[in-house]
Amino acid sequence: MFNTRPKKIVWALLAVFLVIVSLSFYEYVTIKVFQPNAKQFDQALLTAVDQGDTFNMSELVALEWDTLYVFPPYTSKQQMEELVGTSWTTSSYLGYYVVDKSSLGQHPLDDESFNNLVLVQKGNVVLDRTFTRREVDLTHLSSRISREYARFEVQDRVLKQADIES
């Protein structure tokens, strides 16, 4: 007679593994931010910065959003999520758990030269973009800006909040 105990153990381990992978995939799908307008936004923002004029952020991207969050260099992913009040990822692969959730991925702004902006609509992240400060310097902005106050002036590639005209 064959001993079926090792086969049962293998099947049980395989079932546990599949459950873990399924739960990870479900969480990934629920927090994944698809950014179809990201390149257009980047181009529009960098063009506005190149021109050096005053502009309204809401005119740069064809997305619905109500709040803009700005993150300076050395901000950890955990700090970003705490300020925004939700978790998200822009990774395009399920293995983000291995990289983004490890010590390698916890500090996406791990250099003085990076800053980030996140657009949120009703608590959900709709756009997450990281720029070098040579492209556009966001470090002089408040960390949270409502859409109606997202009017900026450019001074030497540095964004500063412009006065809102009545």
C-alpha positions as CSV (number, residue, x, y, z in Angstrom):
1,M,0.0,0.0,0.0
2,F,1.1,3.5,-0.8
3,N,1.3,6.1,1.9
4,T,-1.1,9.0,0.9
5,R,0.0,11.3,3.8
6,P,2.8,12.9,1.8
7,K,0.5,13.5,-1.1
8,K,-2.1,15.2,1.2
9,I,0.6,17.4,2.6
10,V,1.7,18.5,-0.9
11,W,-1.8,19.2,-1.9
12,A,-2.5,21.2,1.3
13,L,0.7,23.3,0.8
14,L,-0.3,23.9,-2.8
15,A,-3.8,25.0,-1.8
16,V,-2.3,27.4,0.8
17,F,0.1,28.8,-1.7
18,L,-2.8,29.4,-4.2
19,V,-4.9,31.1,-1.6
20,I,-2.0,33.5,-0.7
21,V,-1.4,34.3,-4.4
22,S,-5.1,34.9,-5.0
23,L,-5.4,37.2,-2.0
24,S,-2.3,39.1,-3.1
25,F,-3.6,39.5,-6.6
26,Y,-7.0,40.7,-5.3
27,E,-5.3,43.4,-3.1
28,Y,-3.0,44.4,-6.0
29,V,-6.0,44.9,-8.3
30,T,-7.9,46.9,-5.7
31,I,-5.0,49.4,-5.1
32,K,-3.6,49.6,-8.6
33,V,-3.7,53.0,-10.2
34,F,-4.0,52.9,-13.9
35,Q,-2.7,56.2,-15.3
36,P,-3.7,56.5,-19.0
37,N,-3.2,60.3,-19.0
38,A,0.2,60.2,-17.3
39,K,2.3,61.1,-20.3
40,Q,0.0,63.9,-21.4
41,F,0.0,65.3,-17.8
42,D,3.8,65.1,-17.7
43,Q,4.2,66.9,-21.0
44,A,1.6,69.5,-20.1
45,L,3.2,70.3,-16.8
46,L,6.7,70.4,-18.1
47,T,5.6,72.7,-21.0
48,A,3.9,75.0,-18.5
49,V,7.1,75.1,-16.4
50,D,9.2,75.7,-19.6
51,Q,7.0,78.7,-20.5
52,G,7.3,80.1,-16.9
53,D,3.8,81.4,-16.8
54,T,1.1,81.2,-14.2
55,F,-1.2,78.2,-14.8
56,N,-4.1,76.3,-13.2
57,M,-3.3,72.6,-12.5
58,S,-6.9,71.6,-13.4
59,E,-6.3,72.7,-17.0
60,L,-3.3,70.3,-17.5
61,V,-5.0,67.0,-17.3
62,A,-8.4,65.5,-18.4
63,L,-9.0,63.8,-15.1
64,E,-11.5,64.4,-12.3
65,W,-9.7,65.2,-9.1
66,D,-10.4,67.2,-6.0
67,T,-7.1,67.3,-4.1
68,L,-3.4,67.6,-5.0
69,Y,-0.8,66.2,-2.6
70,V,2.9,67.2,-2.9
71,F,5.7,65.1,-1.4
72,P,9.2,66.4,-1.0
73,P,12.4,64.4,-1.2
74,Y,13.0,61.6,1.3
75,T,9.2,61.0,1.8
76,S,8.5,57.3,2.4
77,K,5.7,55.4,0.8
78,Q,4.2,54.9,4.3
79,Q,4.2,58.7,5.0
80,M,2.6,59.3,1.6
81,E,-0.2,56.8,2.3
82,E,-0.8,58.2,5.8
83,L,-1.2,61.7,4.4
84,V,-3.5,60.7,1.5
85,G,-5.4,58.3,3.6
86,T,-5.2,55.3,1.3
87,S,-2.8,52.7,-0.2
88,W,-2.0,52.6,-3.9
89,T,0.6,51.3,-6.3
90,T,1.5,52.3,-9.8
91,S,3.6,49.2,-10.4
92,S,2.5,47.3,-13.5
93,Y,3.3,43.9,-12.1
94,L,2.1,41.7,-9.3
95,G,5.6,41.2,-8.0
96,Y,5.4,44.7,-6.5
97,Y,5.0,43.0,-3.1
98,V,8.5,41.7,-3.5
99,V,10.1,45.0,-4.5
100,D,7.8,47.8,-3.4
101,K,6.9,46.3,-0.1
102,S,10.5,45.5,0.7
103,S,13.1,47.8,2.1
104,L,14.1,48.7,-1.5
105,G,10.7,50.2,-2.3
106,Q,9.7,51.9,0.9
107,H,11.5,55.1,0.0
108,P,10.5,56.1,-3.6
109,L,11.9,59.6,-3.0
110,D,15.2,58.5,-1.6
111,D,17.2,61.3,-3.1
112,E,17.3,65.1,-2.8
113,S,16.5,65.3,-6.5
114,F,13.1,63.7,-6.4
115,N,9.7,65.1,-5.6
116,N,6.2,63.8,-6.2
117,L,2.6,64.8,-6.8
118,V,-0.5,62.8,-6.4
119,L,-4.0,63.7,-7.6
120,V,-6.9,62.3,-5.6
121,Q,-10.6,62.1,-6.4
122,K,-13.0,61.3,-3.5
123,G,-10.2,59.5,-1.6
124,N,-9.0,57.5,-4.6
125,V,-5.6,58.1,-6.2
126,V,-6.0,58.9,-9.9
127,L,-2.5,60.0,-10.8
128,D,0.9,59.6,-9.1
129,R,3.9,61.3,-10.8
130,T,7.5,61.6,-9.7
131,F,9.7,64.4,-11.1
132,T,13.3,65.4,-10.6
133,R,13.6,68.8,-9.1
134,R,15.5,69.9,-12.2
135,E,12.3,69.2,-14.2
136,V,10.0,70.9,-11.8
137,D,10.6,71.8,-8.1
138,L,7.5,71.3,-5.9
139,T,9.2,71.7,-2.6
140,H,7.8,75.2,-2.0
141,L,4.2,74.0,-2.1
142,S,1.9,73.0,0.7
143,S,1.5,69.2,1.1
144,R,-2.3,69.3,0.4
145,I,-3.9,71.7,-2.1
146,S,-7.6,71.7,-3.1
147,R,-8.4,71.9,-6.8
148,E,-9.8,75.4,-6.5
149,Y,-6.5,76.7,-5.1
150,A,-4.3,74.7,-7.5
151,R,-3.1,77.8,-9.4
152,F,0.7,78.1,-9.7
153,E,3.4,80.5,-10.9
154,V,6.7,79.4,-12.1
155,Q,10.0,80.9,-11.0
156,D,13.1,79.2,-12.4
157,R,11.4,75.8,-12.6
158,V,10.1,76.2,-9.0
159,L,6.3,76.1,-8.6
160,K,4.8,78.5,-6.1
161,Q,1.2,78.9,-5.3
162,A,-0.3,81.9,-7.0
163,D,-2.8,84.2,-5.5
164,I,-6.4,83.3,-6.4
165,E,-8.2,86.1,-8.1
166,S,-11.7,86.7,-7.2
